[in-house]
Amino acid sequence: MPSLPQPSADALEQSTCLVALIHAEIVAAGGWVPFSRYMELALYAPGLGYYSGGARKFGPGGDFITAPELTPLFGQALASQVEQVMQLSVRQVIEVGAGTGLLAADLLLELERRGTVPERYGILELSAELRERQFDTLARQVPHLASRVDWLEALPESFSGAVIANEVVDVMPVHLIVSRAEGLFERGVMLAGVEAAAGFRWGDMPAQGAVLDAARALALPEPTEGEYVTEINLAGQAWVASWADRLQHGAMLLIDYGYPRAEFYLPSRSSGTLLCYYRHHAHADPFLWPGLNDITEFVDFTAMAEAAFEAGLEVLGYTSQAHFLFNCGVLECLARRAPEETADYVRAARAVQRLTTPQEMGELFKVLALGRGIEMPLLGFVRGDRLHTL
C-alpha cells in the first residue's frame, strides 16, 4: 500500500517475528485458524502484538486519536455521570483500557474540583507499555492523587462503583461470518505459502458450534449471489456478561462506535465493519504488517445489552455520544474553560464540535449504561435515550 507511511526497520523486524509466531500456530492447528484467533495474536501476543508491544498508539504521533486525546472537556463532562454513579453506590472507579492515562487524569482533577474524588481508582490494563505511560501521565498531571490509583491484572471478584470502558469492546477479537446461498461459513486465516514470509490468506469453513448458533440467531441477509460478510463479537458479549458476577452496586459505561442490531446487519453493509489503522490511515487489510496496525470493528450494542441483561444486569440507558455529553454538561465545561473569543476557547470549542456533531463522533459513537442497584435515572440519558432502538 504505497499511500501508507513505511514502518521503521525495527518495527518491521517485530512484525516479522509475530508473523512467524502466527505461522507456527496455523501449522499446528492444521492449516486454518478462525480470524478471532488471528486478531487476538495480532493485537495481544506477548511482546509482539499491537497492544502488547512498544509502539506509540494514541495521539498525533500514533495511529488514531481518542476523545480524551482531543480535549480534557470529554473527561470533565463524563465526570458528571461518574459522580452520580458513585453517589448512588460507592466512591470507587475502574477504568478498563486507560490508553495514555489522560482520561483518568482529567476525571480525577474534575472530581476533585467537585469534592467527590474517588477513594480508589483502578485501571485494568493488559499492556505493560501502556501501564508505564499511564503511570507517567498521572505522576505528571495529578501527582497529589496518584496514590489513589492502582493497576489491576484481572477483573475484580467483586466491585461497587463506576466502571468506564472507552473504546474497549471494539478491539476484542471477533469471528467473521460469511453468508452465501449455500449456507453460513466462518472466515479464517490460512497460509499464503509454505514460507513464513509468504504471509496469510483468507479461508472459509462451515460455521460450527457457538459461532453457528450466534449467526443463525441474527437471521443474516442471504444473498442469491455473492456473499454477505460481517462480524460477531462473542468475546465482547462474554466480557460484558462476566461483570454480572462482579458488579454488586453501580454502573458500567461502554463508550464506543457502533450501532444497534437493526442498523449493524443491514443488507447494504455487506462487507462488515472491520477496519485497520496505521499512522492515522484507515485501511482494510489485517494481514499488512501484523502487530503494527490496530484492528477494530464496530460494536453491536444490542448484543452487548442482551448479554448483560441475560446475565442479570440492568440496561440503564443507551444514547449517542452527543446526547450523553450535552446531558452531562459539556457546554458548561466549555464555558468554564476560558473567556469566549480567546484562542484557547476557540480550540476547545472545535474539539467539542468534533465530539458532538453527527458528521464527526457525535452520532457514530454511542454510550451504553449497564448496572445493578441504581434506582435513579442516569443524567447522561435524561434526553435522547434510545433504549427502544436496541
N, C-alpha and C positions, 0 to 999 in steps of 0.2 A: 504494500500500500504506500505508494510514493508520497501521498499527501500527509502522512504521519511523520512526526519527528523521529529520527532514528535513536534507538537506545544506545547507551554507552557500552563499551566492551565488557565492563564488569557486569552490567545488567544483563547483557546477552549471555554471558557465562552462567549467571544464576538461572536464567531461563532454560539454558541447555541442560543444566543439572536436573531441573524439575521435569523437563521433557523425558529424560532418561528414567526418572522415577515413575512417571505415569506410564511410559512404555513398558516397564517391567511389570507393573500392576495389570495392564491389559493382557500381556502374555500369560501371566499367572492365572487370570480369570478365563482363559480360553479364547481370547481374541476380541472380546467385547465387554465394555462396562457401561452402565447407564450414565447418561450425561450428569446426573446428580453427583455421582462419584467423581467424575472428571472435574466438575465445578468445585467440589469440596477440596480436591487436591490443588487445583489451580489457585484457589483463594487462601487455603489454610494449611497446606502441607508444612510441617515444622521447618522453619528457617528458610523455606523456598517459596511458599505461597505468597500471593499478593498482600494479604493482611498479616502474614507472619514473618515476612521478610523486612528489609530495612528501607525500602523505597519511600520517598515522600508521597503522600496520597492526597492530602487536603490542601486547599488554598491555591493561590495563583501559581505556585511552584510545583503543584501536584497534578492530579488528573481530573479533579472535579472540586466544586465548591458547595458546601452545605450551608444551610441557613445560619448557623452560629458563626460561620466564617464571613458571612456578608455583613452582619451587624449585631452588636450586643442587644439591640432592641428586641430581637427574637427571644432571647433568654429572659429579658425583663418582662415581656408580656407573658411568656409561659409561666413565670414565677407567680402570677396571679392565680393560675389554676393549681399549681403545686401547693401554694399556700392554703387554698381552700381544702384540698385533699388532706393535707397534714392537720388542719384544724378539725376535720371530721374523723380523723383516725389517729395517727401517731406522727410526731415530728421527725420523720426519717425519709430519706430518698435513696433510691437505687437508680443509677443511670446505666443502661446497657449499651455498650459500644460507644464510648465517650469521645471518639475522634481525637482531636488535639487537646481536649480539656477546656476549650473556650466556653462551651455551654455550661459546664459545671462552674467555672469561674463567674460567668455572668449571673447564673442563678443564685449562687451563694452571696454575691455582692448585693443583688436586688433583695433577696430575702433578709439579709442583714439590715438593709435600709428600712425594711418594713417591720423589723423587730421580730421576725419569725425564722431566723436561721435554723436549719435542721440540726438536731443533736448529732446526727450521723449521716454522712453522705457516702454511700457505697458506689463504687464503679466496677462493673463487671466487664472486663476487657481480656480477650484471648491473646492479643498481640503484645509481646514483651516490648517491642519497639514503641508502640503507641502508649503503653503504660509509662515508659520513660518520658515521652513527650508530655503526657498529661501531668505527670509529677512536676516537670519543669514549668509548665504553664501555670499550675496552681501555686507553686512556690514563688513565681514571679508576680502573678496577678492578685492572689489572696493569701499572702504568707501567714497572716494572723488567723486564717480559718483553715489552713491546710491540715491541721491536726484532727479536724473533724472528718477528713476524707480517708477512706481505706479502700483497698483494691481486693476484689473477690475473684477466686479461681473458678467458682461454680455458682449456680443458683442457690440461694439460701434455703435451708429446710423450712423455715417459717419467716414471714415478713409482714409487717404492717406499716403503711405509709404510702408514699407516692413512687411509682415506677415510671421511668421515662425511657422510651426506645425510639430515638430519632434516626431514621434511615438505617434500620437494623434488619427488618424482615426481608427487604429487597435483595439482600446479599446472602440469604440462606439458600443452599443448593436445591435446585428444582428438577423434577422429572419432565422431560419433553415428551409430549403426546402427539401422535400423528393420526389423524382421522382420514381414512380413504374409503372408497366404495367397498373394498374387500374387508374392512374392519378397523380395529384400533391397534396401534403399534406404539412401542416405546422407542424413541430415538436415542441411540447411544453412540459411543465413540469406539472406533477401531483404528488399527494402524494403517497408515498410508503406504508403508513399505516395511521390509524386514529390518532395516537400519533405524536406530533411534532418531537420527537426524531427519528421517523421512517425514516425520510429523504424523498427523492424525486425519481421519476422515469420518463422516457420518455412517452409521449403520442402524437399520431398524430391525427390531424383534417384535413378535406378537406380545402385546401388553399382557401382564400376568399379575395375579395376587392383588395386593392393596392398590397398586397403580391402576390396574384394570378396573377394579371396583370404583375407585375415585373418578376415573374417566367416564365410566358408564353413568354415574350419578349426575354428571354435568350435562348429559344429552347434547354433546357437541355437534356442530354442523357436520353433515355427512355429504361431502361433495360428490357429484356424479362423475367428475373427472378432476384430476389434480389431487391436492391434499390440503388439509387444514392442520396447521401446527400451532401448538400452544403449550403452556406450562402448568404444572400442578405443584404447589409448594407444600408437600406433605411434612417437610421438616418444620416449616413455619407454623403449621397447624398443631403439630405435636409440641412445639415450644410454647405456644400460647396456652395450650391445654395444661401444660406442666405447671403453670402458675396457679391453677385452681387448687393444687395441693399445698401451695406455699403462701399465697396471699390471704391472710386471715382477715384483714380490715384495711381498706384503702382502695386505690385505683391505679390502673396502668394506662398510660397514654402511648399509643402507637402512632407515630407521625411518619408518613411515607407517601410515595407516589403510587397511585393505583386507582382502582375502580371497584364499584360493587359488581357482583357476578353478572348481572344483566348487561353491563357495559363491557366487562372484561372479555366475554366469549362471543362477541358479535361476529356474524359471518364475515364482515369486512376485515376483521382483524385476523386474517388467515395465516400470517407469518409469525404470530406470537408477539411477545413484548421484550424478548431477550436483547440486551444491549451491552456493549463493552465500552470502556472509557480509557483513553490513553492521552495524557497531556492535554486535557480539555477537548479532545476529539472523540466523537462518538462513532463507533463502527460496529459491524455485525459479525465479526469473525473471532469466536472464542478460542480458536486454535493459533491465533497470531501471538507470538511471544508469551506463552503461558507463564504466569507469575508476575508479569509486568503490567497487565491490564486488570482493571476492575471488571467483573462480570455481574450483571444485575438484571432484575426483572421487575415488572410492576406487580403490585400486591392485589390479590383478590380479597378485598376486605370482607365480603360475605363469608368466605371460607374461614377467615380469622375469627369473625364474630360467632359463627356456628360452632367452631371448635371450642371457643371459650364457654359458650352457653351450655353446650353438651357436657362439658367437664364440670360445670357448677358455678361459673362466674356469671355476673350480671353484665349485660351490654348497656352501658350508661349513656352513650352518645356517639354520634358519627356526623362529621361535617367537613366542609372544605377548610383548608388551612387559612384562607382569607377570613371566613366567618369566625373561626376559632380565635385568630389573633385580634380581630376587631372586638369580639366579645371580651377578650382578656385585656383590652385597653392599650393596644399597641400605639394608637394615635395619641393617647395621653402620655405614654412613654416618650414618643417623639417630641411632643410639645415641651416636655421637661428637659429634653436633650440640650437645646441651645435656642437662642432667640431666632425667630424667623428671619430669613434673608441672609443669615450668615452662611459661610461656606460649609461649616460643619452641619448645619441644619439641612442644607440642600443635599449634601451627600447622604445623610441619614434618611431623608425623605425618599430619595431614589432607591435606597435599599428596601425601605418599607414597600415601595411600589412594586419592586421585584418579588417580594414575599407574598404580595396580596392580589396583584392583578391577574385576571383569568388567563391572559396571554403568557404569563410567566409561571410562578409557583403557586399562585393563589388558588387555582382550580385543580391543577394537576395533583397537588399534594392534599392528602386527607388526614384527619385525626379521628382515631377510634379510641373510645374510653371503655375499659373493662374493669370490673371491681367487685367488691363484696362489702356489705355493711354501710354503704353510702346512702343516707336517707334523703339528702337534699339534691336538687338538680345541680349539675356542674355548670359553672358560669361560662365555660368555654363553648357551651352548646345551647345557651338560652335563646339564641336567634339562629335560624338557618340549620337546625338539626335535620339530618337526612336519614334517620333510623329507618324510615319507611322504605327507603330505596334498597336496603340490604336484603 
